[in-house]
Structure formats: structure tokens, C-alpha cells
Amino acid sequence: QKWIEKSNELKEKETEEEKELANKIRDSVAKINQKFAQVRLSRNTNAQPDKGLGANTLLLIGGGIILFLMGGLVS
């Protein structure tokens, strides 16, 4: 009986953590999308082209892929 209670507690904890992780992933993806929108805007207007854009964009894409994979693991 005690084992069943323990495992149920653990399951509840896991789902809480998964929800938090999923929310963090969603926030990060939203930030990445926002950043890409800003990048597109700055490219379209050509107002002060960002010199470090290449590296930043690669980092964002890499981060997006990692977050996507983590999202797949959670669900």
C-alpha cells in the first residue's frame, strides 16, 4: 500500500515538473520567434545591420532545435 502511495506522489511530482519544463520551453520558443521577427524587421528596413547576426542566428536555431527535442521527450 505504501509503495502505491509513494509512486502516486512521484507521478504527481513528475507531472508538475513536466508542466514547468513545458512552460519554460514555450517561453523560450516564444522569445526565439520574437528574436527572429526582430531580425527580419531589421533586415527589411536595413536600419543599422547587426554585425554579429550570423553567430546569434546560429545559436538561436541550435537552441530552437534543442528545445524542440526536449519538448518531444516531455510529451
CNS distance restraints for C-alpha pairs under 8 A (distance, minus, plus):
assign (resid   1 and name CA) (resid   5 and name CA) 6.46 0.50 0.50
assign (resid   2 and name CA) (resid   6 and name CA) 6.12 0.50 0.50
assign (resid   3 and name CA) (resid   7 and name CA) 6.09 0.50 0.50
assign (resid   4 and name CA) (resid   8 and name CA) 6.16 0.50 0.50
assign (resid   5 and name CA) (resid   9 and name CA) 6.22 0.50 0.50
assign (resid   6 and name CA) (resid  10 and name CA) 6.23 0.50 0.50
assign (resid   7 and name CA) (resid  11 and name CA) 6.13 0.50 0.50
assign (resid   8 and name CA) (resid  12 and name CA) 6.27 0.50 0.50
assign (resid   9 and name CA) (resid  13 and name CA) 6.26 0.50 0.50
assign (resid  10 and name CA) (resid  14 and name CA) 6.11 0.50 0.50
assign (resid  11 and name CA) (resid  15 and name CA) 6.25 0.50 0.50
assign (resid  12 and name CA) (resid  16 and name CA) 6.29 0.50 0.50
assign (resid  13 and name CA) (resid  17 and name CA) 6.26 0.50 0.50
assign (resid  14 and name CA) (resid  18 and name CA) 6.01 0.50 0.50
assign (resid  15 and name CA) (resid  19 and name CA) 6.05 0.50 0.50
assign (resid  16 and name CA) (resid  20 and name CA) 6.31 0.50 0.50
assign (resid  17 and name CA) (resid  21 and name CA) 6.07 0.50 0.50
assign (resid  18 and name CA) (resid  22 and name CA) 5.95 0.50 0.50
assign (resid  18 and name CA) (resid  74 and name CA) 6.30 0.50 0.50
assign (resid  19 and name CA) (resid  23 and name CA) 6.12 0.50 0.50
assign (resid  20 and name CA) (resid  24 and name CA) 6.18 0.50 0.50
assign (resid  21 and name CA) (resid  25 and name CA) 6.12 0.50 0.50
assign (resid  21 and name CA) (resid  74 and name CA) 7.99 0.50 0.50
assign (resid  22 and name CA) (resid  26 and name CA) 6.12 0.50 0.50
assign (resid  22 and name CA) (resid  71 and name CA) 6.68 0.50 0.50
assign (resid  22 and name CA) (resid  74 and name CA) 7.31 0.50 0.50
assign (resid  23 and name CA) (resid  27 and name CA) 6.14 0.50 0.50
assign (resid  24 and name CA) (resid  28 and name CA) 6.14 0.50 0.50
assign (resid  25 and name CA) (resid  29 and name CA) 6.08 0.50 0.50
assign (resid  25 and name CA) (resid  67 and name CA) 6.11 0.50 0.50
assign (resid  25 and name CA) (resid  71 and name CA) 7.01 0.50 0.50
assign (resid  26 and name CA) (resid  30 and name CA) 6.07 0.50 0.50
assign (resid  27 and name CA) (resid  31 and name CA) 6.20 0.50 0.50
assign (resid  28 and name CA) (resid  32 and name CA) 6.14 0.50 0.50
assign (resid  28 and name CA) (resid  67 and name CA) 7.92 0.50 0.50
assign (resid  29 and name CA) (resid  33 and name CA) 6.08 0.50 0.50
assign (resid  29 and name CA) (resid  64 and name CA) 6.59 0.50 0.50
assign (resid  29 and name CA) (resid  67 and name CA) 7.51 0.50 0.50
assign (resid  30 and name CA) (resid  34 and name CA) 6.07 0.50 0.50
assign (resid  31 and name CA) (resid  35 and name CA) 6.12 0.50 0.50
assign (resid  32 and name CA) (resid  36 and name CA) 6.24 0.50 0.50
assign (resid  32 and name CA) (resid  60 and name CA) 6.40 0.50 0.50
assign (resid  32 and name CA) (resid  64 and name CA) 7.22 0.50 0.50
assign (resid  33 and name CA) (resid  37 and name CA) 6.20 0.50 0.50
assign (resid  34 and name CA) (resid  38 and name CA) 6.27 0.50 0.50
assign (resid  35 and name CA) (resid  39 and name CA) 6.15 0.50 0.50
assign (resid  36 and name CA) (resid  40 and name CA) 6.09 0.50 0.50
assign (resid  37 and name CA) (resid  41 and name CA) 6.15 0.50 0.50
assign (resid  38 and name CA) (resid  42 and name CA) 6.17 0.50 0.50
assign (resid  39 and name CA) (resid  43 and name CA) 6.14 0.50 0.50
assign (resid  40 and name CA) (resid  44 and name CA) 6.06 0.50 0.50
assign (resid  41 and name CA) (resid  45 and name CA) 6.16 0.50 0.50
assign (resid  42 and name CA) (resid  46 and name CA) 5.56 0.50 0.50
assign (resid  42 and name CA) (resid  47 and name CA) 5.88 0.50 0.50
assign (resid  42 and name CA) (resid  48 and name CA) 7.47 0.50 0.50
assign (resid  42 and name CA) (resid  49 and name CA) 6.73 0.50 0.50
assign (resid  43 and name CA) (resid  47 and name CA) 7.44 0.50 0.50
assign (resid  43 and name CA) (resid  49 and name CA) 6.85 0.50 0.50
assign (resid  52 and name CA) (resid  56 and name CA) 6.41 0.50 0.50
assign (resid  53 and name CA) (resid  57 and name CA) 5.90 0.50 0.50
assign (resid  54 and name CA) (resid  58 and name CA) 6.31 0.50 0.50
assign (resid  55 and name CA) (resid  59 and name CA) 6.22 0.50 0.50
assign (resid  56 and name CA) (resid  60 and name CA) 6.17 0.50 0.50
assign (resid  57 and name CA) (resid  61 and name CA) 6.17 0.50 0.50
assign (resid  58 and name CA) (resid  62 and name CA) 6.08 0.50 0.50
assign (resid  59 and name CA) (resid  63 and name CA) 5.95 0.50 0.50
assign (resid  60 and name CA) (resid  64 and name CA) 5.99 0.50 0.50
assign (resid  61 and name CA) (resid  65 and name CA) 6.23 0.50 0.50
assign (resid  62 and name CA) (resid  66 and name CA) 6.26 0.50 0.50
assign (resid  63 and name CA) (resid  67 and name CA) 6.08 0.50 0.50
assign (resid  64 and name CA) (resid  68 and name CA) 6.00 0.50 0.50
assign (resid  65 and name CA) (resid  69 and name CA) 6.22 0.50 0.50
assign (resid  66 and name CA) (resid  70 and name CA) 6.20 0.50 0.50
assign (resid  67 and name CA) (resid  71 and name CA) 6.03 0.50 0.50
assign (resid  68 and name CA) (resid  72 and name CA) 6.33 0.50 0.50
assign (resid  69 and name CA) (resid  73 and name CA) 6.43 0.50 0.50
assign (resid  70 and name CA) (resid  74 and name CA) 6.31 0.50 0.50
assign (resid  71 and name CA) (resid  75 and name CA) 6.49 0.50 0.50
